[in-house]
Amino acid sequence: MSLRGSTLTILAAVCTAAATGVGTAEPPGLSGSVEIACAASTLHQSAAWYLPTGQPRGLVWVQHGFARDNDNVAALAETLADAGYLAFAPSLPFLNLSGCTLQNLGDNTPFLNQVADLFATADDPAGPLARSLETAAAGSGRPIPSMPGQLVFIGHSAGAEAVEYVAHRLHTTAPATWSKLRGLVLLDPVKSFLGNNTETALTDLDATGLPMLTVSAPPSLCNNFGGGTAAMEALLHRPFIGVRIPAGEHTDAEGASSDGIGELLCGVPQAANVAVLQRLTSGWTDDFIDGTHTAAYYPGDPADPGGIPAAPGAQILGGS
């Protein structure tokens, strides 16, 4: 079977599983939905909110990967909520006749522009993001937290390309919101088979100095042979852009929230790798929000050689 045939076979299996509802348990977040404009209609997408104890330190968007949903990033979102963040995890479509999809199957940028508008209007109490939070929290009986002023975007797999592009969109069209974005964490990023969203976004964002860091796995079919990480290495001009875990699995970002289909097709998350990924993701988010640089979270950074190793044999990644 050809490489392209193998890829399409795996993607078809994932799509079939997602469509038939195979998979995850009910996530611990507050279940709700969010409205996102799509062509001439409005999508009502599942969205989970994870509330911290007390006032949130920041708002973190946690985006799942291709043919997955927000259940699959529940463990990571819960970890971030435990660290004091308000985590927002929407489910975005992987198939849509109007092109309103997480990954680029032709041109999904009009849809991603609408996703960007969720954050550009986050301060509006009548905006879709605020309404989504209010409805989810009200249904739980918990107090509705104030929408934080600082933002961090975290994306896994194809979700990484989506958060890259949305950050680019905010930079070019929403300066007030852009000024609140503190950084991106890209977990085993995957480029879409079509289009140049990754290149467009990273080229623009590189010049801004916005922190962008990755925890990546070795190249495999599930991460499109490391193309998303390779694009970061080629397009970001920074001495340290993250780490590659040598025994990492594409599903490590999902951790305990992965499921049988994800594990069958893309590997079983390894506890040690998951612990490293969650520690670095939370630590980098803390530094983004606080404006600090904690040596332990930058293993092998040439600018900070005191950083401790992320994992035995971890490969340090740097830009061009």
C-alpha positions as a Python dict, from the first residue, in 0.01 Angstrom:
ca = {
    (1, 'M'): (0, 0, 0),
    (2, 'S'): (131, 352, -81),
    (3, 'L'): (214, 607, 187),
    (4, 'R'): (-82, 820, 79),
    (5, 'G'): (-308, 513, 84),
    (6, 'S'): (-190, 420, 432),
    (7, 'T'): (-252, 771, 555),
    (8, 'L'): (-601, 787, 411),
    (9, 'T'): (-685, 444, 555),
    (10, 'I'): (-591, 558, 904),
    (11, 'L'): (-778, 887, 868),
    (12, 'A'): (-1087, 703, 746),
    (13, 'A'): (-1076, 474, 1049),
    (14, 'V'): (-1049, 771, 1283),
    (15, 'C'): (-1337, 950, 1111),
    (16, 'T'): (-1557, 640, 1128),
    (17, 'A'): (-1487, 595, 1497),
    (18, 'A'): (-1560, 959, 1572),
    (19, 'A'): (-1883, 952, 1374),
    (20, 'T'): (-2009, 642, 1555),
    (21, 'G'): (-1929, 778, 1898),
    (22, 'V'): (-1659, 528, 1995),
    (23, 'G'): (-1447, 652, 2277),
    (24, 'T'): (-1425, 859, 2584),
    (25, 'A'): (-1594, 891, 2918),
    (26, 'E'): (-1772, 1208, 3022),
    (27, 'P'): (-1506, 1475, 3084),
    (28, 'P'): (-1478, 1641, 3425),
    (29, 'G'): (-1526, 1993, 3284),
    (30, 'L'): (-1850, 2187, 3269),
    (31, 'S'): (-2030, 2079, 2954),
    (32, 'G'): (-2172, 2343, 2726),
    (33, 'S'): (-2160, 2474, 2373),
    (34, 'V'): (-2031, 2770, 2178),
    (35, 'E'): (-2168, 2942, 1870),
    (36, 'I'): (-1928, 2988, 1577),
    (37, 'A'): (-2029, 3144, 1247),
    (38, 'C'): (-1987, 2912, 947),
    (39, 'A'): (-2053, 3050, 600),
    (40, 'A'): (-2421, 3156, 608),
    (41, 'S'): (-2505, 2955, 919),
    (42, 'T'): (-2401, 2924, 1283),
    (43, 'L'): (-2251, 2610, 1432),
    (44, 'H'): (-2335, 2509, 1788),
    (45, 'Q'): (-2023, 2324, 1892),
    (46, 'S'): (-1967, 2127, 2209),
    (47, 'A'): (-1743, 2320, 2448),
    (48, 'A'): (-1611, 2227, 2791),
    (49, 'W'): (-1500, 2476, 3054),
    (50, 'Y'): (-1262, 2393, 3339),
    (51, 'L'): (-1285, 2634, 3630),
    (52, 'P'): (-1004, 2693, 3878),
    (53, 'T'): (-1049, 2761, 4246),
    (54, 'G'): (-1067, 3137, 4286),
    (55, 'Q'): (-1013, 3403, 4021),
    (56, 'P'): (-842, 3262, 3708),
    (57, 'R'): (-483, 3361, 3636),
    (58, 'G'): (-555, 3358, 3263),
    (59, 'L'): (-772, 3209, 2990),
    (60, 'V'): (-623, 2905, 2814),
    (61, 'W'): (-766, 2772, 2489),
    (62, 'V'): (-697, 2397, 2467),
    (63, 'Q'): (-759, 2263, 2116),
    (64, 'H'): (-782, 1894, 2027),
    (65, 'G'): (-645, 1736, 1710),
    (66, 'F'): (-783, 1597, 1385),
    (67, 'A'): (-1093, 1377, 1416),
    (68, 'R'): (-1081, 1407, 1795),
    (69, 'D'): (-1298, 1612, 2030),
    (70, 'N'): (-1274, 1806, 2352),
    (71, 'D'): (-1311, 1490, 2562),
    (72, 'N'): (-966, 1389, 2439),
    (73, 'V'): (-792, 1690, 2595),
    (74, 'A'): (-988, 1679, 2922),
    (75, 'A'): (-693, 1558, 3131),
    (76, 'L'): (-468, 1838, 3006),
    (77, 'A'): (-741, 2100, 3053),
    (78, 'E'): (-806, 1978, 3406),
    (79, 'T'): (-433, 2001, 3483),
    (80, 'L'): (-435, 2363, 3371),
    (81, 'A'): (-745, 2441, 3579),
    (82, 'D'): (-571, 2288, 3882),
    (83, 'A'): (-284, 2531, 3813),
    (84, 'G'): (-524, 2825, 3836),
    (85, 'Y'): (-635, 2877, 3476),
    (86, 'L'): (-976, 2901, 3315),
    (87, 'A'): (-949, 2642, 3037),
    (88, 'F'): (-1174, 2648, 2731),
    (89, 'A'): (-1186, 2331, 2520),
    (90, 'P'): (-1417, 2343, 2216),
    (91, 'S'): (-1485, 2060, 1973),
    (92, 'L'): (-1423, 2178, 1617),
    (93, 'P'): (-1545, 1983, 1311),
    (94, 'F'): (-1316, 1766, 1101),
    (95, 'L'): (-1576, 1735, 822),
    (96, 'N'): (-1806, 2013, 703),
    (97, 'L'): (-1950, 2080, 359),
    (98, 'S'): (-1893, 2454, 399),
    (99, 'G'): (-1526, 2410, 483),
    (100, 'C'): (-1569, 2494, 852),
    (101, 'T'): (-1307, 2250, 975),
    (102, 'L'): (-1023, 2233, 1223),
    (103, 'Q'): (-770, 2127, 959),
    (104, 'N'): (-736, 2266, 610),
    (105, 'L'): (-915, 2050, 352),
    (106, 'G'): (-928, 2329, 95),
    (107, 'D'): (-950, 2666, 263),
    (108, 'N'): (-1061, 2669, 626),
    (109, 'T'): (-927, 3017, 696),
    (110, 'P'): (-1271, 3188, 686),
    (111, 'F'): (-1379, 2950, 962),
    (112, 'L'): (-1062, 3002, 1166),
    (113, 'N'): (-1120, 3376, 1132),
    (114, 'Q'): (-1453, 3322, 1307),
    (115, 'V'): (-1279, 3120, 1580),
    (116, 'A'): (-1043, 3416, 1624),
    (117, 'D'): (-1346, 3639, 1671),
    (118, 'L'): (-1445, 3434, 1978),
    (119, 'F'): (-1137, 3571, 2151),
    (120, 'A'): (-1152, 3915, 1992),
    (121, 'T'): (-1498, 3960, 2152),
    (122, 'A'): (-1421, 3780, 2479),
    (123, 'D'): (-1464, 4102, 2679),
    (124, 'D'): (-1818, 4147, 2546),
    (125, 'P'): (-2068, 4000, 2796),
    (126, 'A'): (-2302, 3935, 2503),
    (127, 'G'): (-2030, 3773, 2293),
    (128, 'P'): (-2035, 3400, 2215),
    (129, 'L'): (-1742, 3313, 2445),
    (130, 'A'): (-1886, 3491, 2748),
    (131, 'R'): (-2232, 3343, 2683),
    (132, 'S'): (-2083, 2996, 2656),
    (133, 'L'): (-1905, 3032, 2991),
    (134, 'E'): (-2210, 3182, 3161),
    (135, 'T'): (-2439, 2903, 3044),
    (136, 'A'): (-2198, 2625, 3141),
    (137, 'A'): (-2126, 2770, 3484),
    (138, 'A'): (-2490, 2853, 3557),
    (139, 'G'): (-2591, 2497, 3482),
    (140, 'S'): (-2339, 2372, 3738),
    (141, 'G'): (-2441, 2605, 4017),
    (142, 'R'): (-2084, 2738, 4038),
    (143, 'P'): (-2002, 3109, 4040),
    (144, 'I'): (-1927, 3252, 3698),
    (145, 'P'): (-1566, 3372, 3696),
    (146, 'S'): (-1465, 3696, 3533),
    (147, 'M'): (-1315, 3652, 3189),
    (148, 'P'): (-936, 3682, 3237),
    (149, 'G'): (-742, 3949, 3055),
    (150, 'Q'): (-443, 3732, 2958),
    (151, 'L'): (-453, 3453, 2699),
    (152, 'V'): (-250, 3142, 2619),
    (153, 'F'): (-330, 2909, 2329),
    (154, 'I'): (-246, 2536, 2340),
    (155, 'G'): (-304, 2307, 2044),
    (156, 'H'): (-242, 1937, 1986),
    (157, 'S'): (-178, 1785, 1643),
    (158, 'A'): (-389, 1967, 1381),
    (159, 'G'): (-515, 2182, 1667),
    (160, 'A'): (-165, 2331, 1685),
    (161, 'E'): (-193, 2461, 1330),
    (162, 'A'): (-535, 2605, 1418),
    (163, 'V'): (-405, 2799, 1720),
    (164, 'E'): (-107, 2922, 1516),
    (165, 'Y'): (-339, 3059, 1249),
    (166, 'V'): (-583, 3213, 1497),
    (167, 'A'): (-292, 3386, 1674),
    (168, 'H'): (-178, 3518, 1335),
    (169, 'R'): (-529, 3642, 1264),
    (170, 'L'): (-544, 3827, 1596),
    (171, 'H'): (-205, 3984, 1526),
    (172, 'T'): (-318, 4119, 1190),
    (173, 'T'): (-678, 4220, 1268),
    (174, 'A'): (-735, 4253, 1645),
    (175, 'P'): (-455, 4452, 1810),
    (176, 'A'): (-634, 4491, 2143),
    (177, 'T'): (-673, 4114, 2181),
    (178, 'W'): (-329, 4045, 2038),
    (179, 'S'): (-179, 4253, 2319),
    (180, 'K'): (-329, 4006, 2569),
    (181, 'L'): (-191, 3691, 2404),
    (182, 'R'): (110, 3571, 2601),
    (183, 'G'): (223, 3259, 2414),
    (184, 'L'): (150, 2935, 2229),
    (185, 'V'): (222, 2575, 2329),
    (186, 'L'): (218, 2343, 2026),
    (187, 'L'): (196, 1975, 2118),
    (188, 'D'): (328, 1744, 1845),
    (189, 'P'): (205, 1991, 1582),
    (190, 'V'): (72, 1864, 1249),
    (191, 'K'): (50, 2056, 923),
    (192, 'S'): (-258, 2009, 709),
    (193, 'F'): (-206, 1810, 390),
    (194, 'L'): (-332, 2110, 192),
    (195, 'G'): (-262, 2480, 207),
    (196, 'N'): (4, 2686, 384),
    (197, 'N'): (-165, 2791, 709),
    (198, 'T'): (134, 2680, 914),
    (199, 'E'): (386, 2869, 702),
    (200, 'T'): (172, 3184, 686),
    (201, 'A'): (116, 3189, 1061),
    (202, 'L'): (468, 3104, 1177),
    (203, 'T'): (632, 3349, 936),
    (204, 'D'): (416, 3630, 1068),
    (205, 'L'): (441, 3534, 1435),
    (206, 'D'): (817, 3481, 1431),
    (207, 'A'): (879, 3851, 1380),
    (208, 'T'): (661, 3941, 1680),
    (209, 'G'): (867, 3757, 1940),
    (210, 'L'): (556, 3585, 2075),
    (211, 'P'): (675, 3278, 2273),
    (212, 'M'): (600, 2955, 2084),
    (213, 'L'): (719, 2624, 2229),
    (214, 'T'): (662, 2260, 2147),
    (215, 'V'): (672, 1916, 2302),
    (216, 'S'): (702, 1682, 2006),
    (217, 'A'): (716, 1309, 1942),
    (218, 'P'): (939, 1137, 1683),
    (219, 'P'): (816, 1159, 1322),
    (220, 'S'): (534, 915, 1247),
    (221, 'L'): (227, 877, 1029),
    (222, 'C'): (9, 1034, 1298),
    (223, 'N'): (208, 1358, 1310),
    (224, 'N'): (250, 1368, 931),
    (225, 'F'): (612, 1268, 973),
    (226, 'G'): (697, 1560, 1197),
    (227, 'G'): (615, 1828, 941),
    (228, 'G'): (468, 2068, 1196),
    (229, 'T'): (776, 2050, 1416),
    (230, 'A'): (1006, 2078, 1113),
    (231, 'A'): (822, 2396, 1010),
    (232, 'M'): (887, 2545, 1353),
    (233, 'E'): (1256, 2459, 1323),
    (234, 'A'): (1274, 2614, 976),
    (235, 'L'): (1065, 2927, 1029),
    (236, 'L'): (1130, 3033, 1388),
    (237, 'H'): (1454, 3218, 1451),
    (238, 'R'): (1502, 3128, 1817),
    (239, 'P'): (1771, 2919, 1986),
    (240, 'F'): (1516, 2713, 2183),
    (241, 'I'): (1171, 2612, 2061),
    (242, 'G'): (1107, 2307, 2279),
    (243, 'V'): (1189, 1939, 2306),
    (244, 'R'): (1127, 1612, 2126),
    (245, 'I'): (1072, 1316, 2358),
    (246, 'P'): (1254, 1022, 2198),
    (247, 'A'): (1000, 761, 2308),
    (248, 'G'): (705, 997, 2276),
    (249, 'E'): (368, 900, 2134),
    (250, 'H'): (139, 1130, 1938),
    (251, 'T'): (-129, 1069, 2202),
    (252, 'D'): (86, 1183, 2498),
    (253, 'A'): (-93, 1520, 2493),
    (254, 'E'): (-423, 1338, 2551),
    (255, 'G'): (-288, 1132, 2839),
    (256, 'A'): (-564, 966, 3039),
    (257, 'S'): (-821, 1127, 2805),
    (258, 'S'): (-714, 924, 2505),
    (259, 'D'): (-926, 631, 2393),
    (260, 'G'): (-900, 294, 2223),
    (261, 'I'): (-907, 436, 1871),
    (262, 'G'): (-639, 694, 1943),
    (263, 'E'): (-421, 436, 2114),
    (264, 'L'): (-468, 178, 1838),
    (265, 'L'): (-378, 418, 1560),
    (266, 'C'): (-134, 657, 1724),
    (267, 'G'): (15, 483, 2028),
    (268, 'V'): (-60, 439, 2396),
    (269, 'P'): (28, 747, 2606),
    (270, 'Q'): (323, 672, 2831),
    (271, 'A'): (292, 790, 3193),
    (272, 'A'): (644, 930, 3207),
    (273, 'N'): (601, 1119, 2880),
    (274, 'V'): (260, 1252, 2983),
    (275, 'A'): (407, 1379, 3312),
    (276, 'V'): (686, 1562, 3126),
    (277, 'L'): (445, 1710, 2871),
    (278, 'Q'): (201, 1832, 3136),
    (279, 'R'): (482, 1972, 3353),
    (280, 'L'): (634, 2165, 3063),
    (281, 'T'): (297, 2284, 2932),
    (282, 'S'): (188, 2413, 3273),
    (283, 'G'): (531, 2557, 3348),
    (284, 'W'): (557, 2740, 3017),
    (285, 'T'): (203, 2873, 3062),
    (286, 'D'): (300, 3004, 3406),
    (287, 'D'): (604, 3178, 3259),
    (288, 'F'): (403, 3324, 2971),
    (289, 'I'): (147, 3468, 3211),
    (290, 'D'): (391, 3584, 3480),
    (291, 'G'): (660, 3710, 3245),
    (292, 'T'): (918, 3485, 3410),
    (293, 'H'): (1176, 3229, 3296),
    (294, 'T'): (1192, 2920, 3516),
    (295, 'A'): (1511, 2731, 3431),
    (296, 'A'): (1362, 2388, 3499),
    (297, 'Y'): (1117, 2432, 3212),
    (298, 'Y'): (1381, 2502, 2946),
    (299, 'P'): (1591, 2186, 2945),
    (300, 'G'): (1912, 2234, 2753),
    (301, 'D'): (1822, 2585, 2640),
    (302, 'P'): (2154, 2727, 2512),
    (303, 'A'): (2061, 3055, 2672),
    (304, 'D'): (2001, 2885, 3008),
    (305, 'P'): (2218, 2573, 3037),
    (306, 'G'): (2111, 2526, 3399),
    (307, 'G'): (1777, 2381, 3290),
    (308, 'I'): (1721, 2023, 3401),
    (309, 'P'): (1658, 1749, 3142),
    (310, 'A'): (1295, 1712, 3041),
    (311, 'A'): (1331, 1338, 2986),
    (312, 'P'): (1621, 1098, 2939),
    (313, 'G'): (1763, 1152, 2593),
    (314, 'A'): (1528, 1441, 2509),
    (315, 'Q'): (1626, 1620, 2190),
    (316, 'I'): (1651, 1995, 2228),
    (317, 'L'): (1484, 2178, 1940),
    (318, 'G'): (1600, 2510, 1806),
    (319, 'G'): (1497, 2737, 1524),
    (320, 'S'): (1693, 2827, 1217),
}
